[in-house]
Amino acid sequence: MSIPSKHTEKKANNTPEKIKVSGVILVDKPKGMTSQQVVSKVKYLFKSPIHDSKKAGHTGTLDPMATGLLPICLGEATKFSHYQLDADKSYEAIVLLGSQTDTGDADGQIVEQAAIPTFDTVMLEQVAQQFSGAQQQIPPMYSALKKDGKKLYEYARAGIEVERAPRDIVIKAIDLKAIDHEQIQLIVTCTKGTYIRVLGEDIAKALGTLGHLTALRRTQVGDFNIENAITLLELEALSLDSRQGQLMPVDACVNIDAEMVLTTEQCTRIHMGQRLNVFEQLTDDIRNYITGNIDSESSDNKEIAVHRKLVSEADNSDQSTDTKPLIHEIPVDIRLINEEGQFLGLGAVSLNGRLQPKKLIQR
């Protein structure tokens, strides 16, 4: 009787590889759940004996009190989630005037109260104008930001307040409307990293009182809109196949239109991590895209740049100006597809024709 080799025995014990669930789903987060709890629930709903949904993440935390749009990336789509992390976001909130809580929202304890002055539409418009544009905001103590390896809310729960560096933000659009003599509706579109709880508190102070949020709903993340989101209850009611049908493509988070078609040989090489010379493949459209993207990035950062304090000439006197990359060497992200039109991932391409693979998906 022959004894099977170790190789044969290992092969016989192999189980079929599970299908990796990949794509993006827009969830309408319910009140009371953390963003991570929503992710865990979605992972469970896409799991099956033949489907692997272990790899998943969201594109920007919502507080437990908040509701609204929470894009969730599964599988290969997680590689591109940062495009939505960096995207502008829109919110609707209600600010209750006259009291401040330790968390900045209704989940906290009231720590201070103040009289509510009379206000009208004109005053609200003036206050909204004050908060429009580039500015700095100090993050709240009740946040997941870290200080010396410890989350700020851990310090806050221990009654310790630590110094926080202000963050550069831009309020792209803001509208304030009176609901009654003590409540204001806040509608805002802002850059990443903006804390609406802090914005609500600051607006109340500008009106001469205190305030905190009693409701917060995210309505938009980049090009994603709450109207296209599904609730967890609706998702749970669907069959597994129907749930799969709710998934957007793995590149749904990528807000890049420009693409470059690679040959079979080039596809093989980039999957080996090799850089390519694609100078001959730089069409006029791609060149214009690269140039425009470089100009756009400079423009997008201008509002924040002018808001920051100017660095003195003395601080820069010892810096060489020739350390800046030449314009034809600056890389810009671009979609990569094969000759069959399949999305391969992202590469960084520059006007000199150099293409560096950046984030590639596995098929």
C-alpha positions as CSV (number, residue, x, y, z in Angstrom):
1,M,0.0,0.0,0.0
2,S,1.5,3.3,-1.1
3,I,1.7,6.2,1.3
4,P,0.5,9.5,-0.1
5,S,3.1,12.3,-0.3
6,K,2.7,15.4,1.9
7,H,2.0,17.3,-1.3
8,T,-0.9,15.0,-2.2
9,E,-2.3,15.0,1.3
10,K,-2.3,18.9,1.4
11,K,-4.0,19.1,-1.9
12,A,-6.7,16.7,-0.9
13,N,-7.5,18.7,2.2
14,N,-7.9,22.0,0.3
15,T,-11.3,23.5,0.4
16,P,-12.7,25.6,-2.5
17,E,-11.7,29.2,-2.3
18,K,-14.5,31.5,-1.4
19,I,-15.7,34.2,-3.7
20,K,-14.5,37.6,-2.4
21,V,-17.4,40.1,-2.2
22,S,-16.2,43.4,-3.7
23,G,-18.0,46.6,-4.3
24,V,-19.5,49.7,-2.7
25,I,-22.9,49.9,-1.0
26,L,-24.6,53.1,0.2
27,V,-26.2,52.6,3.6
28,D,-28.6,54.9,5.4
29,K,-27.2,54.6,8.9
30,P,-29.7,54.4,11.7
31,K,-29.6,56.4,14.9
32,G,-27.9,54.7,17.9
33,M,-25.5,52.5,15.9
34,T,-21.8,53.2,15.5
35,S,-20.3,53.3,12.0
36,Q,-18.3,50.2,12.8
37,Q,-21.4,48.3,13.9
38,V,-23.1,49.1,10.6
39,V,-20.0,47.8,8.8
40,S,-20.1,44.6,10.8
41,K,-23.8,44.1,10.0
42,V,-23.2,44.6,6.3
43,K,-20.3,42.1,6.4
44,Y,-22.6,39.6,8.0
45,L,-25.4,40.2,5.4
46,F,-23.0,39.5,2.5
47,K,-21.5,36.4,4.1
48,S,-22.4,32.9,2.9
49,P,-20.8,29.5,2.7
50,I,-19.3,30.5,-0.6
51,H,-18.8,34.2,-0.1
52,D,-16.1,36.0,1.8
53,S,-17.0,39.4,3.1
54,K,-14.4,39.8,5.9
55,K,-12.6,42.8,4.3
56,A,-14.8,45.9,4.6
57,G,-14.7,49.5,5.9
58,H,-16.6,52.8,5.7
59,T,-15.5,56.1,4.2
60,G,-15.9,58.4,7.1
61,T,-17.3,58.0,10.7
62,L,-20.7,59.1,11.7
63,D,-21.5,59.6,15.4
64,P,-23.9,57.1,17.0
65,M,-26.5,59.9,17.3
66,A,-26.2,60.8,13.6
67,T,-28.1,59.2,10.7
68,G,-27.6,59.2,7.0
69,L,-25.2,58.3,4.2
70,L,-22.5,55.8,5.1
71,P,-20.7,54.4,2.0
72,I,-19.3,51.0,2.8
73,C,-16.5,49.4,0.7
74,L,-16.1,45.6,0.5
75,G,-13.2,43.6,-0.7
76,E,-11.1,45.2,-3.5
77,A,-13.2,48.4,-3.2
78,T,-11.5,49.2,0.1
79,K,-8.3,50.1,-1.8
80,F,-10.0,53.2,-3.2
81,S,-12.0,54.3,-0.2
82,H,-9.7,57.2,0.5
83,Y,-11.2,59.1,-2.4
84,Q,-14.4,59.4,-0.4
85,L,-12.6,60.0,2.9
86,D,-11.2,63.1,1.2
87,A,-14.4,64.1,-0.4
88,D,-16.6,67.1,0.6
89,K,-19.6,66.1,2.7
90,S,-23.1,67.7,3.2
91,Y,-25.1,67.6,6.4
92,E,-28.4,68.7,7.9
93,A,-28.5,69.4,11.6
94,I,-30.6,70.9,14.3
95,V,-29.0,73.2,16.9
96,L,-30.8,73.6,20.2
97,L,-29.8,76.9,21.8
98,G,-29.5,77.8,25.4
99,S,-27.4,74.8,26.7
100,Q,-24.0,73.2,26.0
101,T,-23.2,69.5,26.6
102,D,-19.9,67.8,27.2
103,T,-20.1,66.0,23.9
104,G,-21.6,68.8,21.8
105,D,-24.7,66.7,21.1
106,A,-27.8,65.3,22.8
107,D,-26.0,62.2,23.9
108,G,-23.9,64.2,26.4
109,Q,-24.6,65.8,29.7
110,I,-25.5,69.5,30.0
111,V,-22.6,71.4,31.5
112,E,-23.6,75.0,31.0
113,Q,-26.7,77.0,30.2
114,A,-27.3,80.5,28.9
115,A,-30.1,82.8,28.0
116,I,-31.3,82.8,24.4
117,P,-31.3,86.2,22.7
118,T,-33.9,87.1,20.1
119,F,-32.7,86.4,16.5
120,D,-34.2,86.9,13.1
121,T,-33.5,85.8,9.5
122,V,-31.1,88.7,8.9
123,M,-29.0,87.8,11.9
124,L,-28.9,84.2,10.9
125,E,-27.7,85.2,7.4
126,Q,-25.0,87.4,8.9
127,V,-23.8,84.6,11.2
128,A,-23.8,82.1,8.3
129,Q,-21.6,84.5,6.3
130,Q,-19.1,84.6,9.2
131,F,-18.6,80.8,9.0
132,S,-18.4,80.6,5.2
133,G,-15.0,79.9,3.6
134,A,-11.6,78.8,4.9
135,Q,-11.0,78.7,8.6
136,Q,-9.6,76.7,11.5
137,Q,-11.5,74.5,13.9
138,I,-10.3,72.9,17.1
139,P,-11.5,69.3,17.3
140,P,-13.7,68.3,20.2
141,M,-12.5,66.3,23.2
142,Y,-15.1,63.7,22.5
143,S,-13.5,62.4,19.2
144,A,-11.5,59.5,18.0
145,L,-8.4,61.6,17.3
146,K,-5.3,60.4,19.2
147,K,-2.9,62.2,21.5
148,D,0.2,60.3,22.6
149,G,-1.4,57.0,21.3
150,K,-4.6,57.5,23.3
151,K,-8.0,58.6,21.9
152,L,-9.2,62.0,22.9
153,Y,-12.6,60.7,24.2
154,E,-10.6,58.4,26.6
155,Y,-9.1,61.5,28.1
156,A,-12.5,63.2,28.2
157,R,-14.1,60.4,30.0
158,A,-11.4,60.6,32.6
159,G,-12.1,64.3,33.0
160,I,-8.9,65.4,31.4
161,E,-8.7,68.0,28.7
162,V,-5.7,68.1,26.5
163,E,-4.5,70.7,24.0
164,R,-5.6,70.1,20.4
165,A,-4.1,71.7,17.4
166,P,-6.5,73.6,15.1
167,R,-7.4,72.0,11.8
168,D,-7.8,73.7,8.4
169,I,-11.3,73.3,7.0
170,V,-13.4,75.0,4.3
171,I,-17.1,75.6,4.7
172,K,-18.2,75.4,1.0
173,A,-21.9,76.3,1.6
174,I,-23.9,77.1,4.8
175,D,-27.5,78.0,5.4
176,L,-29.2,78.8,8.8
177,K,-33.0,78.8,9.3
178,A,-35.0,79.3,12.4
179,I,-37.3,76.4,13.4
180,D,-38.6,78.3,16.5
181,H,-37.2,80.7,19.1
182,E,-34.7,78.1,20.4
183,Q,-33.9,75.8,17.5
184,I,-32.0,76.4,14.3
185,Q,-31.7,74.2,11.2
186,L,-28.1,74.0,9.9
187,I,-27.4,72.9,6.3
188,V,-23.8,72.7,5.4
189,T,-21.3,71.4,2.8
190,C,-17.7,71.2,4.1
191,T,-14.3,69.7,3.5
192,K,-13.1,66.5,5.3
193,G,-12.3,66.7,9.0
194,T,-15.1,69.3,9.8
195,Y,-16.9,68.6,13.1
196,I,-20.5,69.7,12.8
197,R,-20.9,69.5,16.6
198,V,-18.2,72.1,17.0
199,L,-19.7,74.2,14.2
200,G,-23.1,74.1,15.9
201,E,-21.5,75.2,19.2
202,D,-19.6,78.1,17.5
203,I,-22.7,79.3,15.7
204,A,-24.6,79.4,19.0
205,K,-21.7,81.5,20.5
206,A,-21.8,83.8,17.5
207,L,-25.5,84.4,18.4
208,G,-24.6,85.2,21.9
209,T,-25.6,82.0,23.6
210,L,-24.7,78.3,23.9
211,G,-25.9,75.3,21.9
212,H,-25.6,71.7,21.0
213,L,-26.9,69.4,18.2
214,T,-30.1,67.4,18.8
215,A,-30.1,65.9,15.3
216,L,-27.5,65.3,12.6
217,R,-27.9,63.7,9.2
218,R,-25.4,63.3,6.4
219,T,-26.9,63.7,3.0
220,Q,-24.0,63.6,0.6
221,V,-20.4,62.3,0.3
222,G,-18.7,63.4,-2.8
223,D,-20.9,62.3,-5.7
224,F,-22.9,59.8,-3.5
225,N,-26.3,61.0,-2.3
226,I,-28.6,59.8,0.5
227,E,-31.4,59.2,-2.1
228,N,-29.5,56.2,-3.4
229,A,-28.9,54.6,0.0
230,I,-30.6,51.6,1.5
231,T,-31.5,51.0,5.1
232,L,-30.1,47.9,7.0
233,L,-33.7,46.6,7.4
234,E,-34.3,46.9,3.6
235,L,-31.0,45.1,2.9
236,E,-31.7,42.4,5.4
237,A,-35.1,41.7,3.8
238,L,-33.5,41.0,0.4
239,S,-32.2,37.6,-0.7
240,L,-28.4,37.2,-1.0
241,D,-28.5,37.6,-4.8
242,S,-30.6,40.7,-4.5
243,R,-28.1,42.1,-1.9
244,Q,-25.3,41.5,-4.4
245,G,-27.3,43.5,-6.9
246,Q,-27.1,46.5,-4.6
247,L,-23.4,46.6,-4.9
248,M,-21.8,49.3,-7.0
249,P,-18.5,48.5,-8.9
250,V,-15.2,48.3,-7.0
251,D,-14.1,51.6,-8.5
252,A,-17.3,53.5,-7.5
253,C,-15.3,55.6,-5.0
254,V,-12.8,56.7,-7.7
255,N,-13.8,60.2,-9.0
256,I,-11.4,60.1,-11.9
257,D,-12.7,60.1,-15.5
258,A,-9.4,59.9,-17.4
259,E,-8.2,56.4,-18.3
260,M,-5.4,54.7,-20.1
261,V,-5.7,51.4,-22.0
262,L,-2.8,49.0,-21.4
263,T,-1.7,46.1,-23.7
264,T,-1.6,42.6,-22.4
265,E,2.2,42.8,-21.9
266,Q,1.8,46.1,-20.0
267,C,-0.8,44.6,-17.8
268,T,1.5,41.7,-16.9
269,R,4.3,44.2,-16.1
270,I,2.3,46.5,-13.9
271,H,1.0,43.5,-11.9
272,M,4.7,42.7,-11.3
273,G,5.1,46.2,-9.9
274,Q,7.1,47.5,-12.8
275,R,7.1,51.1,-14.1
276,L,6.2,51.7,-17.7
277,N,7.1,54.2,-20.3
278,V,3.8,55.3,-21.8
279,F,4.9,58.5,-23.5
280,E,3.6,57.3,-26.9
281,Q,0.2,56.6,-25.3
282,L,-0.2,60.1,-23.9
283,T,-3.1,61.5,-26.0
284,D,-3.9,65.2,-26.1
285,D,-6.9,64.4,-23.7
286,I,-4.6,62.7,-21.2
287,R,-2.0,65.5,-21.4
288,N,-4.7,68.1,-20.8
289,Y,-6.1,66.0,-17.9
290,I,-2.6,65.8,-16.2
291,T,-2.0,69.5,-16.6
292,G,-5.5,70.4,-15.5
293,N,-5.3,68.2,-12.5
294,I,-2.0,69.7,-11.3
295,D,-3.6,73.2,-11.7
296,S,-6.8,72.1,-9.9
297,E,-4.9,70.7,-6.9
298,S,-3.1,74.0,-6.5
299,S,-6.4,75.9,-6.8
300,D,-8.2,73.7,-4.3
301,N,-5.5,74.3,-1.7
302,K,-5.4,78.0,-2.2
303,E,-8.2,78.9,0.2
304,I,-6.6,77.0,3.0
305,A,-3.1,78.3,2.0
306,V,-4.1,81.9,2.2
307,H,-5.8,81.4,5.5
308,R,-2.7,80.0,7.1
309,K,-0.1,82.4,8.5
310,L,2.6,83.3,6.1
311,V,5.9,81.7,6.8
312,S,8.7,84.3,7.3
313,E,11.4,84.7,4.8
314,A,13.9,83.8,7.5
315,D,12.4,80.4,7.9
316,N,12.8,79.7,4.2
317,S,16.1,81.4,3.6
318,D,18.1,78.1,3.8
319,Q,15.8,76.1,1.5
320,S,16.7,75.5,-2.1
321,T,14.1,76.4,-4.6
322,D,15.3,73.7,-7.0
323,T,13.9,70.9,-4.7
324,K,10.5,71.3,-6.2
325,P,9.6,68.8,-8.9
326,L,9.5,70.0,-12.5
327,I,5.9,70.1,-13.9
328,H,6.6,67.2,-16.3
329,E,7.6,65.0,-13.4
330,I,4.6,65.6,-11.2
331,P,2.5,62.3,-11.2
332,V,-1.3,62.4,-11.4
333,D,-3.6,59.4,-10.7
334,I,-5.3,57.8,-13.7
335,R,-7.6,54.9,-14.3
336,L,-6.0,51.8,-15.9
337,I,-8.0,49.4,-18.0
338,N,-7.1,46.5,-20.2
339,E,-8.0,46.0,-23.9
340,E,-11.3,44.4,-22.9
341,G,-12.3,47.5,-21.0
342,Q,-11.9,45.9,-17.5
343,F,-10.8,48.2,-14.7
344,L,-7.3,47.2,-13.4
345,G,-6.8,49.9,-10.8
346,L,-4.9,53.2,-10.6
347,G,-1.6,54.3,-11.7
348,A,0.3,57.6,-11.4
349,V,1.3,59.1,-14.7
350,S,3.3,62.2,-15.5
351,L,3.9,64.3,-18.6
352,N,7.3,62.7,-19.2
353,G,5.5,59.4,-19.9
354,R,6.4,57.6,-16.7
355,L,3.6,55.4,-15.3
356,Q,3.9,53.9,-11.9
357,P,1.3,51.3,-10.7
358,K,-0.4,52.5,-7.6
359,K,-3.4,50.5,-6.5
360,L,-4.3,47.4,-8.5
361,I,-7.2,45.0,-8.0
362,Q,-7.0,41.2,-7.9
363,R,-9.3,39.3,-10.1
